[in-house]
Amino acid sequence: MFQIKRPIISSHKLKDTMASPHILDSVAPRLDQVAIRRFDPFSTMSDAELAETVDPAHKHTISHGQPVFRQGDVAQHFYFLLCGRLKVVQLTKSGQQIVVRIVHPGEFFGVAKALKRTDYPGTALAVVDSVALAWNSALWDDMTARHPNLTMNALHTVASHLQEMHARVCELSTENVERRIAHAIARLVERAGRETQDGILIDFPITRQDIAEMTGTTLSTVSRMLSAWTDRGLIKSRRLRITVCDPDKLTRLARE
């Protein structure tokens, strides 16, 4: 049974997932091992193992709206997001753009080699100012062989992504647009929700076009639906921010 889960701050996430100047400073100019150790893949490593893993990486700062890589580029690097948020989009053969996933702090991305690819299947764009670690793709096999925890984390990320994609395909095939939008917002609440006085805030900028591309519908349909939900007191939507005021009602919308 579908139900919105309350947002959980997992151990692999920084307390502040937005790319504040403080966090940016914490990984520059030299990567701070204490900050990196907060994330699950690195938490159990010894100091020597952590240094061995992190030293070959370089800090990659991505300004809001800028790409980390583009669809079809040669996959020269793979990445781990320290702070901020990214969206990965794909351009279909028909020219339609879809949002494939949102990358949250504590996740690997751009690991084309793990998928036996030599190019990136999508474009990763910074939703807010973000910071990632970047390694040369040639190091992937050696790193995962030496540190099984990295492999497990990457597999968990891929599995979660595939599970979400499967759910979205089922929703596109069987559900009306209102339920699809409710499911999309519920997933964002679960991964990026923050409790506020007004409800649960999706704690990064999200556009109505993004939601349309997540749910296989149009901008006008999403705008009409969110406006109706706002009038009913279900959500508050303003300035690229969505707050879910009544999670129980949204749960019922997605389930009915």
C-alpha positions, -999 to +999 in steps of 0.1 A: +000+000+000+014+034-010+021+058+019+042+089+021+072+082+043+084+110+066+117+124+055+147+107+071+182+122+074+203+091+068+238+086+081+252+090+045+238+125+042+253+157+054+232+176+080+229+205+055+225+191+020+225+224+003+258+238-010+263+265+016+296+284+016+305+266+049+302+232+033+320+244+002+349+256+024+349+223+042+361+205+011+384+232-003+412+237-010+421+203+004+395+175+007+385+172+044+385+135+054+363+142+084+335+156+062+338+128+037+338+101+064+302+112+073+290+093+042+284+055+044+308+043+017+337+059+035+326+057+072+343+024+080+376+030+062+408+034+081+427+067+077+451+050+053+423+035+032+404+068+031+435+086+020+442+060-006+406+063-020+402+101-018+437+113-028+432+104-065+400+124-066+396+160-072+369+184-060+345+194-087+323+225-080+293+229-102+273+261-103+236+262-104+224+253-139+257+240-151+263+205-164+287+180-148+286+161-181+264+158-211+246+129-227+269+112-252+301+126-237+329+101-233+328+089-197+362+100-185+352+104-148+328+091-122+315+111-093+302+111-057+280+140-046+291+157-014+265+185-013+239+202-034+215+184-058+216+174-094+191+162-119+199+137-147+180+143-179+178+123-211+168+135-246+148+108-264+151+100-301+119+119-306+135+150-290+116+149-258+134+156-225+127+135-195+141+137-159+156+103-152+166+108-116+175+133-089+210+128-074+212+134-037+242+139-014+259+106-006+253+090-041+276+080-068+267+091-103+281+090-138+295+055-132+292+045-168+319+018-165+298-001-140+271-002-167+297-013-193+293+020-212+320+043-226+296+073-227+272+090-203+236+080-210+222+113-197+231+149-188+237+158-151+228+194-143+232+212-110+199+222-095+218+243-069+254+250-064+269+216-057+302+199-049+313+164-060+343+142-059+355+131-093+378+101-101+392+090-134+370+062-147+400+039-151+402+037-113+367+022-108+376-015-110+405-012-087+386+010-062+357-014-060+380-044-057+399-029-028+368-015-010+337-037-012+317-011+007+320+012-023+307-016-045+277-022-022+269+015-021+271+018-059+249-013-063+224+001-038+222+033-058+217+015-091+191-008-076+172+021-060+173+039-093+161+008-113+133+002-087+121+038-091+123+036-129+102+004-128+076+021-106+075+051-129+070+028-160+041+010-142+026+044-132+027+056-168+010+025-180-017+022-154-024+054-135-040+087-143-020+119-143-031+130-108-018+098-092+014+100-112+021+135-099+012+125-064+037+096-066+064+119-079+060+144-052+059+117-025+092+103-037+108+138-035+094+143+000+109+110+011+144+117-003+146+155+002+118+164+026+124+188+055+099+194+083+087+230+086+060+248+103+038+247+072+044+210+064+071+190+046+092+211+023+110+196-007+143+211+001+157+221-033+143+241-062+119+220-083+101+234-113+067+224-127+084+215-159+107+191-139+076+174-125+060+172-160+092+155-173+091+130-143+055+120-149+051+120-187+027+148-189+026+185-199+036+217-181+000+230-183-014+198-168+010+200-139+004+237-133-034+231-133-031+202-109-008+219-085-029+250-085-060+229-077-040+212-048-030+246-035-066+258-035-075+227-015-048+233+011-029+201+001+003+219-009+019+253-010+038+260-042+058+292-047+092+303-060+104+268-072+095+254-038+068+229-029+056+222+006+032+193+013+008+206+039-013+174+042+007+142+035-022+120+044-044+135+017-016+132-009-012+095+001-049+090-006-046+107-039-018+084-050-036+053-037-071+059-050 
